[in-house]
Amino acid sequence: MKTEQPKQIDVVFFDFSGVLADEGFVDGLRKIAVRNGFDPDEFQSVATEICYEGGYATGKATEAEFWEEVRKKTGLVEQSELLHLEILTGFAVRLWMLEVVDVIRASGVKTAILSDHTNWLEDLDFEHSIYAHFDRVFNSYREGISKRSHDYFHHALRAMDVKPEHALFVDDNPSNLLRAGEIGMQTLLYDEHEKVLERLQAAFPDLIFPTM
């Protein structure tokens, strides 16, 4: 039986939260919930839906409008400045992952961020110069579309001039990976860092990746 050879990868798309950095949005929401006596699961769910359905994730609403709607739906009374700080400080950038990105990019493969994010990502870039490691950044807040739609993936592929089968998407959310796979992209789940390095090594056998 003939073994199918792996398809060449020309572009690697990386999610941000949960891959290149800790999941500051989820962790921050849960800390806010606990601090205010709310159920963390329910508060996280409500705030996440407001972020998407209210348009903050796709740039159709401001951060101030997002928090105001969260207050209306949950009874939260904390000021936006404190809430902003709680979320932002949770996005601890994983420097070892940026080193992984640099190794891939140095080999001639293009790299891009493909993230459902907001102005928070730009604040983090200002502090950590994250964008300098990538050929392109797709932030749902600026692109006007999120990973809940297949169209976001098609948009990113067109912008990078790459066919789906020659693009790899790294994400910690199985639902996002499913949608990417449905349009023909190669996918890689980010769960445990060591396992992720093993999967990347299999995808790029000639590269030497740094360890934590």
Secondary structure, 3 states (H helix, E strand, C coil): CCCCCCCCCCEEEECCECCCECCHHHHHHHHHHHHCCCCHHHHHHHHHHHHHHCCCCCCCCCHHHHHHHHHHHHCCCCCHHHHHHHHHHCCCECHHHHHHHHHHHHCCCEEEEEECCCHHHHHHHHHHCHHHHCCEEEEHHHHCCCCCCHHHHHHHHHHHCCCHHHEEEEECCHHHHHHHHHCCCEEEECCCHHHHHHHHHHHCCCCCCCCC
